[in-house]
């Protein structure tokens, strides 16, 4: 129920922001990051996660620390059991 013009404008904006690749005579495709882009994203994620962990440690009480230790132990068991789904879920 949307006309083509707003869709074109939205796809053009997503293309400009790097989320979508527009291919003539083929259509729009979700952008697949290059190896360099993936490395940059992982570097930023590492920095953000380290800062988040630092802030969590500063503000954690004994109850929070105990919960995190239990979660970490579960994650280590999942990794040892080669249970990827459980490890990813616990990591989230």
PATIDO-395091 format. One record per atom (N, C-alpha, C): x, y, z. Coordinates in pm, whole numbers, plus 50000, padded with zeros to 5 digits. Each point is the difference from the previous one (the first is absolute). Layout:
N
X:Y:Z $
...
// end
This chain:
92
50080:49881:50000 $
49920:50119:50000 $
50085:50127:50000 $
50125:49990:49963 $
50087:50118:49996 $
50042:50022:49855 $
50002:50127:49961 $
50043:50028:49863 $
50150:49976:49986 $
50045:49992:49878 $
50140:49966:49972 $
50099:50108:50046 $
49961:50126:49990 $
50093:50109:50031 $
50053:49994:50144 $
49916:49984:50102 $
50054:49992:50137 $
50090:49877:50020 $
49965:49892:49932 $
50083:49879:50010 $
50136:50026:49937 $
50002:50063:49882 $
50126:50035:49934 $
50085:50091:50088 $
49935:50100:50060 $
50073:50094:50086 $
50057:49929:50122 $
49922:49910:50058 $
50048:49925:50116 $
50118:49911:49963 $
49990:49931:49888 $
50110:49914:49956 $
50125:50082:49967 $
49980:50118:49940 $
50113:50087:49969 $
50069:50045:50128 $
49921:50033:50100 $
50059:50041:50128 $
50074:49885:50066 $
49941:49882:49998 $
50068:49882:50056 $
50129:49971:49923 $
49998:50022:49870 $
50120:49983:49919 $
50107:50101:50041 $
49960:50125:50017 $
50093:50106:50039 $
50063:49969:50136 $
49921:49942:50090 $
50049:49968:50135 $
50075:49868:50005 $
50006:49929:49887 $
50078:49877:49993 $
49928:49873:50042 $
49868:50007:50018 $
49925:49881:50044 $
49951:49916:49884 $
49985:50062:49884 $
49943:49932:49884 $
50089:50029:49879 $
50016:49901:49915 $
50070:50018:49873 $
49896:49999:49889 $
49998:50107:49921 $
49908:50007:49887 $
50074:49956:49875 $
49946:49899:49932 $
50062:49946:49879 $
49907:50024:49882 $
50048:50074:49900 $
49915:50028:49884 $
49946:49871:49937 $
49874:50003:49967 $
49929:49890:49934 $
49992:49874:50087 $
50041:50008:50125 $
49990:49884:50090 $
49916:50031:50123 $
50017:50118:50058 $
49922:50036:50116 $
50087:50045:50116 $
49942:49992:50119 $
50068:50042:50122 $
50034:49876:50083 $
50120:50001:50056 $
50048:49887:50078 $
50060:50051:50131 $
49979:49926:50106 $
50062:50035:50128 $
50151:49999:49981 $
50066:50104:50048 $
50144:50013:49983 $
50074:49891:50078 $
50089:49933:49932 $
50087:49900:50065 $
50133:50068:50029 $
50036:50014:50128 $
50122:50074:50032 $
50125:49932:49945 $
50095:50085:49960 $
50130:49949:49956 $
50077:49953:50123 $
50111:49932:49978 $
50083:49956:50113 $
50047:50120:50082 $
50037:50108:49932 $
50047:50119:50071 $
49888:50062:50084 $
49878:50005:49944 $
49886:50054:50075 $
49969:49912:50121 $
50005:49869:49981 $
49974:49909:50111 $
50105:50017:50110 $
50126:50016:49962 $
50105:50024:50099 $
49975:50128:50077 $
49959:50105:49930 $
49971:50127:50067 $
49884:49985:50098 $
49895:49931:49956 $
49885:49979:50088 $
50038:49919:50124 $
50080:49896:49982 $
50042:49919:50114 $
50090:50079:50095 $
50082:50088:49947 $
50085:50084:50084 $
49914:50093:50086 $
49901:50062:49938 $
49911:50089:50074 $
49921:49920:50104 $
49952:49883:49961 $
49924:49917:50095 $
50087:49962:50119 $
50126:49966:49975 $
50091:49964:50109 $
50015:50117:50098 $
50018:50121:49946 $
50014:50117:50086 $
49874:50027:50081 $
49884:49991:49934 $
49874:50024:50069 $
49973:49895:50108 $
50028:49873:49969 $
49976:49895:50098 $
50093:50013:50120 $
50125:50039:49975 $
50094:50019:50111 $
49952:50113:50091 $
49953:50109:49942 $
49950:50111:50081 $
49874:49961:50073 $
49911:49926:49935 $
49878:49953:50066 $
50034:49909:50117 $
50098:49913:49983 $
50042:49911:50109 $
50059:50080:50115 $
50078:50102:49968 $
50060:50084:50104 $
49890:50070:50081 $
49904:50058:49930 $
49890:50069:50068 $
49916:49903:50083 $
49978:49881:49946 $
49923:49900:50076 $
50074:49961:50127 $
50132:49984:49990 $
50079:49963:50118 $
49998:50109:50105 $
50005:50125:49957 $
49997:50113:50094 $
49868:50005:50076 $
49892:49966:49930 $
49866:50013:50060 $
49942:49868:50050 $
50076:49893:49992 $
49946:49869:50039 $
50004:49981:50151 $
49894:49946:50052 $
49999:49960:50141 $
50036:49854:50009 $
50004:49948:50120 $
50038:49859:50018 $
49901:49906:49931 $
49873:50038:50000 $
49898:49918:49932 $
50026:49996:49849 $
50030:50115:49942 $
50028:50008:49857 $
50124:49923:49962 $
50104:50010:50083 $
50124:49926:49973 $
49973:49851:50004 $
49923:49955:50097 $
49967:49857:50010 $
49923:49953:49876 $
49906:50082:49954 $
49922:49964:49881 $
50089:49991:49878 $
50094:50096:49986 $
50092:49998:49886 $
50095:49881:50007 $
50046:49965:50119 $
50088:49884:50014 $
49927:49872:49961 $
49873:49988:50040 $
49920:49883:49962 $
49980:49995:49849 $
49971:50114:49941 $
49981:50007:49855 $
50129:49962:49927 $
50113:50049:50051 $
50129:49968:49940 $
50029:49850:50008 $
49970:49940:50115 $
50023:49856:50016 $
49913:49921:49903 $
49874:50043:49981 $
49913:49933:49903 $
50058:50012:49859 $
50050:50118:49968 $
50060:50021:49868 $
50121:49912:49978 $
50083:49988:50102 $
50118:49914:49989 $
49960:49855:49981 $
49893:49956:50068 $
49952:49862:49981 $
49947:49981:49858 $
49929:50099:49949 $
49946:49991:49864 $
50113:49991:49898 $
50105:50079:50019 $
50114:49996:49908 $
50070:49865:50010 $
50018:49950:50122 $
50066:49870:50019 $
49920:49887:49935 $
49867:50015:50002 $
49912:49898:49941 $
49979:50023:49851 $
50066:50103:49944 $
49986:50036:49859 $
49855:50028:49964 $
49925:50061:50096 $
49861:50037:49978 $
49996:50146:49955 $
50011:50020:49869 $
50010:50136:49945 $
49875:50081:50030 $
49883:49941:49982 $
49876:50073:50024 $
49991:50052:50143 $
50034:49914:50096 $
49995:50041:50140 $
50105:50107:50028 $
50119:49985:49946 $
50106:50098:50021 $
49961:50137:49944 $
49942:50000:49881 $
49957:50127:49939 $
49887:50062:50083 $
49906:49919:50043 $
49889:50050:50081 $
50048:50058:50133 $
50091:49931:50064 $
50053:50049:50128 $
50083:50125:49979 $
50072:50007:49890 $
50080:50118:49971 $
49912:50123:49978 $
49884:49977:49940 $
49908:50112:49976 $
49950:50055:50130 $
// end
